[in-house]
Structure formats: structure tokens, C-alpha cells
Amino acid sequence: MPPINTINILADLKFASHALKLPDTEFKKPTQSFATQHYAKAFKLTDHIAIPSLIPPWFTPQEPNKYYQDECDTIGKGFKGLAYDMFDAVKYAHTMWKLQAKFQNLQVMSVSAIGSPGCLDGPELESNIKQAPTVAAYSGNKAKYRDAVAAGVSKCFKNWQGQVTVPGLPWYPAFAAFPSAMAPPMPNIPMPLIACISAKMTDITVPGTMKNEMISAFDGGLKQKDKDKQHEALFDAIDAVLSLAFLIWLPSQQVMLVMGKGPIPTFAPPFVPVGPVVAGDNLAIPGHLMA
């Protein structure tokens, strides 16, 4: 199973929908007639031709001006690069999680597997997101953005994981009538992960929750300085892409190789040579979500 699929261009469109301009809201044109004349003379006629080099643009200039457009392109490329790097970092962390994730403490009753909240075990994503090759070298303000995204995504993913259940899924049809006193470990019938329902599925599939967690984890000093809420627009764009990615992943990810086993109490040959598994369990070994 490949990593989660992120449709990165959606981040471009989502960020652009906030219609942020540069210079920011503190920018004010001169209002006095003398200053206005000098402001107009400060630019050549050709300076008023503003052609964006970043398409689609993440920021738009306060007015058609070559220098303001250059600022929009430069800062926009920085924000875009950060967002795209974070998508790769989340993919990396999620792949590492899949290699270690496992179902545990399942109850096997005949053909059915039953797992209460907490049956899906796996490491938190935060540290792996921060250590991903695309963002591990971040420093300064970029590191603060990275850490906020890592904390927000990890918390929401942990919320989802902690509430995953196995609601009596028919994973072991052979256990309905097994000809032995003990059923040996057998793999489950592969099923989409979305069948293992979670009360917190909306935390990772519906935009909003991850964005709010990122904002909460963001550095307070930078948050106060950001009058235009550029960080909120960035987190909104990242949230929109990752929410869709997780929504696509849940039904496409197969749960496989969950080895169930258990006793057959009614087995008593020659009169009752077969019987169902009762009070069985599973082998809690990683690999259930690797395929």
C-alpha cells in the first residue's frame, strides 16, 4: 500500500481563497497631496506592470506594482514550499506508523472479531513528522510552523486511533465450525480499514479540527505579530489537503494478516467433531496495515 495520497494543488487554491495581500494590513498609501505626488513619481511606468511568477498565486499585491508582486512571489513560494514539505513529512511519518501499527486484545467469537476502543496500537506521528527528511533541518520560524503542524496532525490522528473499534466483523469464517480442539493462528479476511469505525474519525477526515489544533500549538509570539492571520490561512490549506488524503486512505487501506486463534470448547469426538471458536484472541504483531 503506497503512502497517503495528497492532492497538493488544493493547498494553493485553499490558501488563495483567503485573498491575502502584500504588503500587509499595516501598509498605507500616502494621503497628503505632496506625499502622494512623490509616491507616484517613485515608480516608473514599467514598474506598474505586475506579472506573477507563482501560479496560482498565494498572495496578491496591494496594487499593481512590480516590487509588490515580487514580494508576493517570494513570500508565496516560501509558504508553498513549507506546505508541500509538510505533506511529504506527514507521508513519511504515516508510512513509519503503518510499519508498526497492530491490532491487539481482540476477542474472537466464532467468525467474528471484536475489538474495543484502543485495540489499534501504533506510535505517535509527531516525532516522525519533525524528523522527516524534508523538514528535519528547519530552523527559526520555519521550525515553529513545522512543530505546530506536527503537533496538530499527531493529536488528531491519535484521537482517531484511540477510538478505533472492530465491531464484530466476520474476519474468520473458518472458525464457525473448526475440526480441532484449538484453532491455530489464521489470517483474517481482508477488509477496508474504514470498517473499523472510530468515534473520532471526523478529526482526521473533516477539515477544521486539525487546523484548530495547529493554531493552538503555534508559537504565541508569532501568532500575535501576524495581524493578517497568514498562519491560519497556511494551516487551513494544510488541513484541507490532509483531511482529504486521510478520507481517501481509510477505505483504500486493507486490514490484513490479523492472526486470530482460539479454543473450541464443544469439540469432543466422535460425537461433536467440530465446533466454533469461543473466547479466542489474536497475535498482536505489527504488519496488519502494511499491505
For each residue, the residues with C-beta under 8 A, 3 or more apart:
1: 98 252 253 254 289 290 291
2: 5
3: 91 92 94 95
4: 90 91 94 245 246 248 249
5: 2 245 248 249
6: 87 90 91 241 242 244 245
7: 10 241 244 245
8: 11 12 83 84 87 241
9: 12 13 56
10: 7 13 14 237 240 241 244
11: 8 14 15 80 83 84 87 237 238 240 241
12: 8 9 15 16 56 58 80 237
13: 9 10 16 17 56
14: 10 11 17 18 236 237 240 241
15: 11 12 18 20 58 79 80 83 233 234 236 237
16: 12 13 19 56 57 58
17: 13 14
18: 14 15 229 233 236
19: 16 60
20: 15 58 59 60 228 230 233
21: 24 59 60 61 62
22: 59 60 61 62 68 71 72 75
23: 26 27 62 68 71
24: 21 27 227 228 230
25: 227 228
26: 23 227
27: 23 24 62
28: 31
29: 36 39 63
30: 35 36 38 39
31: 28 35 36
32: 35 36
33: 36 37
34: 37 38
35: 30 31 32 38 39
36: 29 30 31 32 33 39 40
37: 33 34 40 41
38: 30 34 35 41 42
39: 29 30 35 36 42
40: 36 37 43
41: 37 38
42: 38 39
43: 40 47 48 65 66 67
44: 47
45: 48
46: 49 66
47: 43 44 65 66 67
48: 43 45 64 65 66
49: 46 64 66
50: 61 64 65 66 68 69
51: 69
52: 55 57 69 72 73
53: 73
54: 57 58 72 73 76 77 80
55: 52
56: 9 12 13 16
57: 16 52 54 60 72 73 76
58: 12 15 16 20 54 72 75 76 77 79 80
59: 20 21 22 71 72 75 76
60: 19 20 21 22 57 72
61: 21 22 50 64 65 68 69 71 72
62: 21 22 23 27 65 68
63: 29 68
64: 48 49 50 61 69
65: 43 47 48 50 61 62 68 69
66: 43 46 47 48 49 50 69 70
67: 43 47 70 71
68: 22 23 50 61 62 63 65 71 72
69: 50 51 52 61 64 65 66 72 73
70: 66 67 73 74
71: 22 23 59 61 67 68 74 75
72: 22 52 54 57 58 59 60 61 68 69 75 76
73: 52 53 54 57 69 70 76 77
74: 70 71 77 78
75: 22 58 59 71 72 78 79
76: 54 57 58 59 72 73 79 80
77: 54 58 73 74 80 81
78: 74 75 81 82
79: 15 58 75 76 82 83 230 234
80: 11 12 15 54 58 76 77 83 84
81: 77 78 84 85
82: 78 79 85 86 142 145 146 234
83: 8 11 15 79 80 86 87 234 237 238 241
84: 8 11 80 81 87 88
85: 81 82 88 89 134 135
86: 82 83 89 90 129 134 135 145 146 149 238
87: 6 8 11 83 84 90 91 238 241 242
88: 84 85 91 92 132 134 135
89: 85 86 92 93 129 130 132 134 135 146 149 150
90: 4 6 86 87 93 94 125 129 132 149 153 242
91: 3 4 6 87 88 94 95
92: 3 88 89 95 96 128 129 132 133 134
93: 89 90 96 97 125 126 128 129 132 150 154
94: 3 4 90 91 97 98 125
95: 3 91 92 98 99
96: 92 93 99 100 123 128
97: 93 94 100 101 122 123 125 128 157
98: 1 94 95 101 122 289 290
99: 95 96 286 290
100: 96 97 122 123 286
101: 97 98 120 121 122 286 288 289
102: 120 121 122 284 285 286 287 288
103: 106 115 119 120 121 166 255 258 282 284 288
104: 119 120 121 282 284
105: 115 116 118 119 281 284
106: 103 113 114 115 119 166 258 260 281 282
107: 113 114 115 279 280 281
108: 112 113 114 171 172 175 260 261 262 277 279 280 281 282
109: 112 114 276 277 278 279 280
110: 172 175 176 276 277 278
111: 170 171 172 173 175 176 276
112: 108 109 168 169 170 171 172
113: 106 107 108 166 168 169 171 172 188 258 260 282
114: 106 107 108 109 166 167 168
115: 103 105 106 107 119 120 164 165 166 196
116: 105 119 165
117: 162 163 164 165 198 199
118: 105 121 162
119: 103 104 105 106 115 116 164 165 166
120: 101 102 103 104 115 161 164 196
121: 101 102 103 104 118 284
122: 97 98 100 101 102 161
123: 96 97 100 127 128
124: 127 154 157 158
125: 90 93 94 97 128 129 150 153 154 157 158
126: 93 129 130 150 151 153 154
127: 123 124 130 131
128: 92 93 96 97 123 125 131 132
129: 86 89 90 92 93 125 126 132 135 146 149 150 153 154
130: 89 126 127 135 136 146 147 150
131: 127 128 136
132: 88 89 90 92 93 128 129 135 136
133: 92 136
134: 85 86 88 89 92
135: 85 86 88 89 129 130 132 138 146
136: 130 131 132 133
137:
138: 135 142 143 145 146
139: 142 143
140: 143 144
141: 144 145 222
142: 82 138 139 145 146
143: 138 139 140 146 147
144: 140 141 147 148 218 219 222
145: 82 86 138 141 142 148 149 218 231 234
146: 82 86 89 129 130 135 138 142 143 149 150
147: 130 143 144 150 151 217
148: 144 145 151 152 214 215 217 218 219 231 235
149: 86 89 90 129 145 146 152 153 214 235 238
150: 89 93 125 126 129 130 146 147 153 154
151: 126 147 148 154 155 213 214 217
152: 148 149 155 156 210 211 212 213 214 215 216 217 235
153: 90 125 126 129 149 150 156 157 210 213 214 242
154: 93 124 125 126 129 150 151 157 158
155: 151 152 158 159 213 217
156: 152 153 159 160 200 203 204 209 210 213
157: 97 124 125 153 154 160 161 203 204
158: 124 125 154 155 161 162
159: 155 156 162 163 200 203 204
160: 156 157 163 164 198 200 201 203 204
161: 120 122 157 158 164 198
162: 117 118 158 159 200
163: 117 159 160 198 199 200 201
164: 115 117 119 120 160 161 196 197 198
165: 115 116 117 119 196 197 198
166: 103 106 113 114 115 119 169 171 196
167: 114 195 196 197
168: 112 113 114
169: 112 113 166 191 195 196
170: 111 112 173 189
171: 108 111 112 113 166 188 189 191 258 260
172: 108 110 111 112 113 175 186 188 189 260 277
173: 111 170 176 189
174: 178 183 186
175: 108 110 111 172 178 183 186 260 262 276 277 280
176: 110 111 173 276
177: 274 275 276
178: 174 175 183 264 267 274 275 276 277
179: 267 273 274
180: 183 184 264 267
181: 263 264 267
182: 261 262 263 264
183: 174 175 178 180 186 260 261 262 263 264 277 280
184: 180 261
185: 259 260 261 283
186: 172 174 175 183 259 260 261
187: 256 257 258 259 260
188: 113 171 172 191 255 256 257 258 259 260
189: 170 171 172 173
190: 254 255 256 291
191: 169 171 188 195 196 254 255
192: 195 250 251 252 253 254 255
193: 196 249 250 251 253 254 255 289
194: 197 250 251 253
195: 167 169 191 192 255
196: 115 120 164 165 166 167 169 191 193 255
197: 164 165 167 194 201
198: 117 160 161 163 164 165 201
199: 117 163
200: 156 159 160 162 163 203 204
201: 160 163 197 198 204 205 250
202: 205 206 209
203: 156 157 159 160 200 206 209 210
204: 156 157 159 160 200 201 209 210 242 243 246
205: 201 202 243 246 247 250
206: 202 203 209 243
207: 210 211 236 239 240 243
208: 211 212 239
209: 156 202 203 204 206 212 213
210: 152 153 156 203 204 207 213 214 235 238 239 242 243
211: 152 207 208 214 215 232 235 236 238 239
212: 152 208 209 215 216
213: 151 152 153 155 156 209 210 216 217
214: 148 149 151 152 153 210 211 217 218 235 238 239
215: 148 152 211 212 218 223 231 232 235
216: 152 212 213
217: 147 148 151 152 155 213 214
218: 144 145 148 214 215 222 223 231 235
219: 144 148 222 223
220: 223 224
221: 224 225
222: 141 144 218 219 225 226 231
223: 215 218 219 220 226 231
224: 220 221
225: 221 222
226: 222 223 229 230 231
227: 24 25 26
228: 20 24 25
229: 18 226 232 233
230: 20 24 79 226 233 234
231: 145 148 215 218 222 223 226 234 235
232: 211 215 229 235 236
233: 15 18 20 229 230 236 237
234: 15 79 82 83 145 230 231 237 238
235: 148 149 152 210 211 214 215 218 231 232 238 239
236: 14 15 18 207 211 232 233 239 240
237: 10 11 12 14 15 83 233 234 240 241
238: 11 83 86 87 149 210 211 214 234 235 241 242
239: 207 208 210 211 214 235 236 242 243
240: 10 11 14 207 236 237 243 244
241: 6 7 8 10 11 14 83 87 237 238 244 245
242: 6 87 90 153 204 210 238 239 245 246
243: 204 205 206 207 210 239 240 246 247
244: 6 7 10 240 241 247 248
245: 4 5 6 7 241 242 248 249
246: 4 204 205 242 243 249 250
247: 205 243 244 250
248: 4 5 244 245 251 252
249: 4 5 193 245 246 252 253
250: 192 193 194 201 205 246 247 253
251: 192 193 194 248
252: 1 192 248 249
253: 1 192 193 194 249 250 289
254: 1 190 191 192 193 289 291
255: 103 188 190 191 192 193 195 196 258 288 289
256: 187 188 190 288 289 290 291
257: 187 188 287 288 290 291
258: 103 106 113 171 187 188 255 282 288
259: 185 186 187 188 282 283 285
260: 106 108 113 171 172 175 183 185 186 187 188 277 280 281 282
261: 108 182 183 184 185 186 277 280 281 282 283
262: 108 175 182 183 277 278 279 280 281
263: 181 182 183 277 278 279 280
264: 178 180 181 182 183 267 274 275 276 277 278
265: 275 278
266: 272 275 276 278
267: 178 179 180 181 264 272 273 274 275
268: 271 272
269: 272 273
270: 273
271: 268
272: 266 267 268 269 275
273: 179 267 269 270
274: 177 178 179 264 267
275: 177 178 264 265 266 267 272
276: 109 110 111 175 176 177 178 264 266
277: 108 109 110 172 175 178 183 260 261 262 263 264 280
278: 109 110 262 263 264 265 266
279: 107 108 109 262 263
280: 107 108 109 175 183 260 261 262 263 277
281: 105 106 107 108 260 261 262
282: 103 104 106 108 113 258 259 260 261
283: 185 259 261
284: 102 103 104 105 121
285: 102 259
286: 99 100 101 102 290
287: 102 257 290
288: 101 102 103 255 256 257 258
289: 1 98 101 193 253 254 255 256
290: 1 98 99 256 257 286 287
291: 1 190 254 256 257
